[in-house]
């Protein structure tokens, strides 16, 4: 399916795949060429600390699903409550696949490949972390990400 768009006075075609179920505006077309959008839980300490660590090396548009206009991207709150969603170059990634993509874009290709190679084990790990945000191990990872980010910003 193709959609027409006009950007900076130029008209063109934008091919939409089955994974790209969101509507693009002119600003979104400009953003998609420059930034990756991350829709995350803005009330989750682990999520925010991870995003801070990610942003040390990768410029992303961070959108808390509690505050963002999800309809603009064809998403529901229920979808976003389950897992992180990444919109990159007209495609949608979620959960462990989104994490693997972000790590790759950040330059952590070895870790990204490891997550992709483990497939179902990575998806299980993602769901475990999402469901156990109050556990000591997730709190320790949160502190690690915060320490790395603070150290980088000094």
Helices and strands as residue ranges (DSSP letters): E 2-7, E 10-15, H 26-34, E 36-40, H 45-54, E 60-64, G 70-73, H 77-82, E 85-88, E 91-94, H 95-106, H 109-118, H 120-131, H 136-153
